[in-house]
Amino acid sequence: MKVLLIKNITREAPGLVREILHQREIPYDIVDLSKGEIFPNPVLYNAVFVLGGPMSANDKTPRMQQELIQIKKAIDAKIPYFGICLGLQTLVKSIGGKVFTNDIAEIGWRDEQENFFEIELTIEGTKDSIFNNIASPAKIFHLHGETIGLTNSMKLLASGRYCENQVIKMGENAYGFQGHIELTPELFETWLNEDEDLGQMDTDKLRRDFEAVRTEYVTNGRQIITNFLKIAKLI
């Protein structure tokens, strides 16, 4: 058994995903595409996680085109797939779906009305094992300006107030989350120091907000990741 972790930019690391893989003693490879490393053949792995990044799935760069090819290969081979933020958008783009600018850029823990960002499970979401033991609505962290359009091959599992298509599923084992469920305090601090959008915000307030929701957020993140590993038959 081995899991593939794809980083689109160095600072957007696996966080809770890596912690759980360590705890479960599940081997994994981490590939950092921003360092020029090559997306390996996903068929050689038992599951694939593709993480976030500031680029767009619509980019015409050779790197992005190769990433889309490899993700499509994983989906065609029915390799369990978990995409976060850009990892959701590349999933959709790889199978011919649309990625476009969202009406509102969702950044941080709260919206413009100072309400915490939340996702609400759809009827399909309440039935799906990815959300076993997850209460709805659930708080989530956002760092995106784009969103995706659904195709006939996708199920919508959760929605948000300002971005409808928050969590999607393809087939039996491919999932995409627009929001971030993988943050640890250490990873969050790295983002605050390195991400341009977050750096323009009140970082002390962002830290306080994380502390306010930390128990719920981390518990949910760990549960969702564990649920996926069960779907992938890795635990």
C-alpha positions as CSV (number, residue, x, y, z in Angstrom):
1,M,0.0,0.0,0.0
2,K,1.3,3.5,-0.8
3,V,-0.4,6.9,-1.1
4,L,0.7,9.7,-3.5
5,L,0.6,13.3,-2.1
6,I,0.9,16.0,-4.8
7,K,1.9,19.5,-3.7
8,N,1.2,22.3,-6.2
9,I,3.3,24.7,-4.2
10,T,5.7,24.0,-1.4
11,R,3.8,25.9,1.4
12,E,0.5,24.0,0.8
13,A,1.6,20.8,2.6
14,P,-0.5,17.8,3.5
15,G,-1.0,18.8,7.2
16,L,-3.5,16.5,8.8
17,V,-3.3,14.1,5.9
18,R,0.3,13.4,6.6
19,E,-0.2,13.1,10.3
20,I,-2.9,10.5,9.9
21,L,-0.8,8.5,7.4
22,H,2.0,8.5,9.9
23,Q,-0.2,7.4,12.7
24,R,-1.7,4.6,10.6
25,E,1.7,3.6,9.3
26,I,0.6,4.0,5.7
27,P,3.5,4.6,3.3
28,Y,3.4,7.7,1.1
29,D,5.4,9.7,-1.4
30,I,5.3,13.5,-1.5
31,V,5.9,15.1,-4.9
32,D,6.3,18.9,-5.1
33,L,5.5,20.1,-8.6
34,S,6.6,23.7,-7.8
35,K,10.2,22.3,-7.4
36,G,10.1,20.7,-10.9
37,E,9.3,17.2,-9.6
38,I,7.3,15.1,-12.0
39,F,3.8,13.8,-11.2
40,P,4.4,10.0,-11.2
41,N,2.1,7.4,-12.7
42,P,-0.9,7.4,-10.3
43,V,-1.8,3.9,-11.2
44,L,1.2,2.7,-9.1
45,Y,-0.5,4.0,-5.9
46,N,-3.5,3.0,-3.8
47,A,-4.8,6.6,-3.4
48,V,-3.9,10.1,-4.6
49,F,-4.3,13.4,-2.8
50,V,-3.8,16.6,-4.8
51,L,-3.4,19.7,-2.7
52,G,-4.0,23.4,-3.2
53,G,-2.0,26.2,-4.9
54,P,-2.4,29.7,-6.3
55,M,-2.3,28.6,-10.0
56,S,-5.4,27.8,-12.1
57,A,-6.5,24.5,-13.6
58,N,-7.1,26.6,-16.7
59,D,-3.4,27.4,-17.1
60,K,-1.9,26.3,-20.4
61,T,1.6,25.6,-18.9
62,P,3.2,22.3,-19.6
63,R,3.2,21.5,-15.9
64,M,-0.5,22.0,-15.5
65,Q,-1.3,20.1,-18.7
66,Q,0.7,17.1,-17.5
67,E,-1.0,17.3,-14.1
68,L,-4.4,17.1,-15.7
69,I,-3.3,14.1,-17.8
70,Q,-2.1,12.3,-14.7
71,I,-5.3,13.1,-12.7
72,K,-7.4,11.8,-15.6
73,K,-5.3,8.7,-15.7
74,A,-6.1,8.2,-12.0
75,I,-9.8,8.7,-12.5
76,D,-10.0,6.4,-15.5
77,A,-8.2,3.7,-13.4
78,K,-10.6,4.3,-10.5
79,I,-7.7,5.1,-8.1
80,P,-9.2,6.7,-5.0
81,Y,-8.7,10.4,-5.4
82,F,-9.0,13.3,-2.9
83,G,-8.6,16.9,-4.2
84,I,-8.4,20.0,-2.0
85,C,-9.0,23.5,-3.4
86,L,-6.9,23.4,-6.7
87,G,-7.0,19.6,-6.4
88,L,-10.8,19.8,-6.8
89,Q,-10.5,22.2,-9.7
90,T,-7.9,20.0,-11.5
91,L,-10.2,17.0,-11.0
92,V,-13.0,18.7,-12.7
93,K,-10.9,20.2,-15.5
94,S,-9.2,16.8,-16.1
95,I,-12.5,15.2,-17.1
96,G,-13.7,18.1,-19.3
97,G,-15.6,20.2,-16.7
98,K,-15.4,24.0,-16.3
99,V,-13.4,26.1,-13.9
100,F,-14.2,29.8,-13.6
101,T,-14.1,32.8,-11.4
102,N,-16.4,32.7,-8.4
103,D,-18.6,35.8,-7.8
104,I,-16.8,36.3,-4.4
105,A,-13.3,35.3,-3.5
106,E,-13.5,33.2,-0.3
107,I,-10.5,33.8,1.9
108,G,-10.0,33.0,5.5
109,W,-12.4,31.8,8.2
110,R,-15.2,34.4,7.8
111,D,-17.2,36.0,5.1
112,E,-17.8,39.8,4.6
113,Q,-20.6,39.6,7.2
114,E,-18.2,38.1,9.7
115,N,-19.9,34.8,9.7
116,F,-17.7,31.7,9.7
117,F,-17.5,29.9,6.4
118,E,-19.5,26.7,6.5
119,I,-20.5,23.9,4.2
120,E,-24.0,22.4,4.3
121,L,-24.4,18.8,3.3
122,T,-26.8,18.0,0.5
123,I,-29.1,14.9,0.6
124,E,-26.5,13.1,-1.3
125,G,-23.9,14.3,1.1
126,T,-25.7,13.0,4.1
127,K,-25.8,9.5,2.6
128,D,-22.1,9.4,1.6
129,S,-19.6,7.7,3.8
130,I,-17.0,10.6,3.3
131,F,-19.2,12.5,5.8
132,N,-19.7,9.7,8.3
133,N,-19.8,11.3,11.8
134,I,-19.7,14.8,10.4
135,A,-22.5,17.2,11.5
136,S,-23.9,19.7,9.1
137,P,-23.2,22.6,8.7
138,A,-19.4,22.3,9.2
139,K,-16.9,25.1,9.4
140,I,-14.2,25.2,6.8
141,F,-11.2,27.4,5.8
142,H,-11.2,29.0,2.3
143,L,-8.4,30.3,0.0
144,H,-9.8,30.5,-3.5
145,G,-11.2,32.8,-6.2
146,E,-12.4,30.2,-8.6
147,T,-15.1,27.6,-8.6
148,I,-16.3,24.7,-10.7
149,G,-19.3,23.7,-12.8
150,L,-20.9,20.3,-12.3
151,T,-21.0,17.7,-15.0
152,N,-23.5,14.9,-15.3
153,S,-20.9,12.5,-13.9
154,M,-20.7,14.4,-10.6
155,K,-22.7,14.4,-7.4
156,L,-22.9,17.6,-5.3
157,L,-22.3,16.6,-1.6
158,A,-22.0,20.0,0.1
159,S,-22.7,23.6,-0.7
160,G,-21.8,27.0,0.6
161,R,-23.5,30.4,0.8
162,Y,-21.2,32.2,-1.6
163,C,-19.9,29.2,-3.6
164,E,-22.4,26.5,-4.3
165,N,-20.3,23.6,-5.5
166,Q,-18.2,23.0,-2.4
167,V,-17.8,19.2,-2.3
168,I,-18.3,16.9,-5.2
169,K,-17.9,13.2,-5.9
170,M,-17.2,11.3,-9.1
171,G,-17.8,7.6,-9.4
172,E,-17.3,5.6,-6.3
173,N,-14.1,7.0,-4.8
174,A,-13.1,10.4,-6.3
175,Y,-13.8,13.4,-4.1
176,G,-13.1,17.1,-4.4
177,F,-13.3,19.7,-1.5
178,Q,-13.2,23.4,-2.4
179,G,-12.3,24.4,1.1
180,H,-9.4,23.2,3.2
181,I,-9.8,20.5,5.8
182,E,-6.1,19.7,6.3
183,L,-4.8,22.6,8.3
184,T,-2.6,22.1,11.4
185,P,-1.5,25.1,13.5
186,E,2.0,24.8,12.1
187,L,0.8,24.7,8.5
188,F,-1.5,27.6,9.1
189,E,1.4,29.7,10.5
190,T,3.4,28.9,7.3
191,W,0.5,30.1,5.2
192,L,0.1,33.3,7.2
193,N,3.8,34.1,6.6
194,E,4.0,33.1,2.9
195,D,0.6,33.5,1.3
196,E,0.0,37.0,-0.3
197,D,-3.8,37.0,0.2
198,L,-3.6,36.0,3.8
199,G,-0.7,38.4,4.4
200,Q,-3.0,41.4,3.5
201,M,-5.5,40.4,6.2
202,D,-5.4,40.8,10.0
203,T,-3.3,37.8,10.8
204,D,-3.8,38.1,14.5
205,K,-7.6,37.8,13.9
206,L,-7.1,34.8,11.6
207,R,-5.1,33.1,14.4
208,R,-7.9,33.9,17.0
209,D,-10.5,32.5,14.6
210,F,-8.5,29.3,14.2
211,E,-8.3,28.9,17.9
212,A,-12.1,29.6,18.2
213,V,-12.9,26.7,15.8
214,R,-9.8,24.5,16.2
215,T,-11.4,21.6,18.1
216,E,-14.3,21.3,15.8
217,Y,-12.3,21.9,12.6
218,V,-9.4,19.5,13.4
219,T,-11.8,16.8,14.6
220,N,-13.8,17.1,11.4
221,G,-10.7,17.2,9.2
222,R,-9.3,14.1,10.8
223,Q,-12.6,12.3,10.5
224,I,-13.1,13.2,6.8
225,I,-9.5,12.0,5.9
226,T,-10.0,8.8,7.9
227,N,-13.3,8.2,6.1
228,F,-11.6,8.6,2.8
229,L,-8.9,6.1,3.7
230,K,-11.6,3.6,4.6
231,I,-13.3,4.2,1.2
232,A,-9.9,3.6,-0.4
233,K,-9.6,0.4,1.6
234,L,-6.3,1.5,3.2
235,I,-7.6,1.1,6.8
